[in-house]
Amino acid sequence: MNKFETSSYKTIKSALVNRNLKQALYDEGKVIMDGVLLTLHGEEHRKRRKLEHRVFQRDFFKYYEQELFPKTLNETINPFLKKGGLDLLDFGYRITINLTADFAGIDRVKKTPEETEDLLSLVKTFSQGATLVHSKRPHEEVNQEVKKALEKFESKFLIPSKKRREILIEKYKNDEIKKEQLPRDVLTILLLNEDKIELSDEIIKREIAFYLQAGSHSTANSMTHALHEIYTWCDGSHKKMKKIKNNPLFLQRCVHESMRLHPASPVAWRRSECPVNLEENINMEKNDLIIMDLHEANQDKSIFGSDSNIFNPNRVVPKNQFLWGLTFGIGLHMCFGRDLDGGVIPDEKTDPNNHQYGIVALLVQKILDEDGYPDDENKPKADLNTERSNWAFYPIIFGEKK
Ligand code: HEM
């Protein structure tokens, strides 16, 4: 087996759309990732993606962002506003657990802080299990924790959520309620299984657990990176901060620029199903591995300019490129949460009052509107448990910076 590495933007783009290259990044994380959408290939992947895509539509994202999310956001942030500060990672996870649970289809019946805390700790364990390949902890230890967490998740959250949906689906099938009255989430779609694809209870369990962690880990980290880049770029300048706060379209650009510099998954791995020739003399035999450095590719000077390694929200990119580069992936496994978290890219016709900004931009806007600034007495800390460059702890305090 040969191993190839590339950081060429062009090569990575062609690899990510190549049907003969199979997902390989999560082979280590099988306990949670075996058989979930992100690890499927070929026909099986196409069918599952088609079925689940029913949940991930732009009209629903807009409704979610404008109607449902502000309420969750206010409920979650209010206790911290009273306290005068928060840790961005902790807050990010608290808020996004509600978001991913809504999309995955996990009910929080009691609606107590303890219940959220419980779900949160399970999801953090799932997240460690999924990204095991980058974990510096003993892998067997993590896997044991993931197995226990899956069992607890099943009895405490999944079974009650399933039961409620099964009753509603029965009512729908008996014409007692309309389809629109069913919850709009992945669990309902899987239980309804209109395409009659093969799905076992074990697969549904891992799929829903995967959804919970896929969205929350990346959203919480994206928000924290974006705020860090903004604070650093403003460097105490009230003028720059005002520009960001008062111009939500510019703030959205800041978020996309930060996403480019900090892709949630810094690499993508694929294994060849047959001989594959990519550009730049990468000639793969069957079962060869290619490791693609998305972090590096997102700084390709020929696309993002000579200052591609720094945060520059005024950056102009060629028409056919995204400012966030390859951060949401492209091609076969392109992220389902892209428009939900990143929003829609504005154009000349965009009305700023009715634009879909994306959840990450909304979170950043809220923190800045509440005058959240890094706590000078309590410095942020990098996450040393992973090779991924994330923050472990990023305290901020509310109130006008002197
Ligand atoms: C800033 C936030 C996010 C980032 C940077 C991100 C990034 C990514 C990337 C890079 C992939 C493709 C991986 C590959 O090609 O190997 C992916 C796939 C996926 N993402 Fe996201 N993601 C984010 C948020 C979300 C959210 C909020 C959800 C769901 C609510 C989500 C659901 C998914 C799913 C289901 C896939 C698998 C698609 C498939 O395999 O066909 N993501 N994401």
Residues whose N, C-alpha, C, O or C-beta is under 5 A from the ligand:
A	BS01	HEM	L37 L38 R49 F103 A214 G215 S218 T219 S222 A264 S265 A268 L326 T327 F328 G329 L332 H333 M334 C335 F336 G337 D341
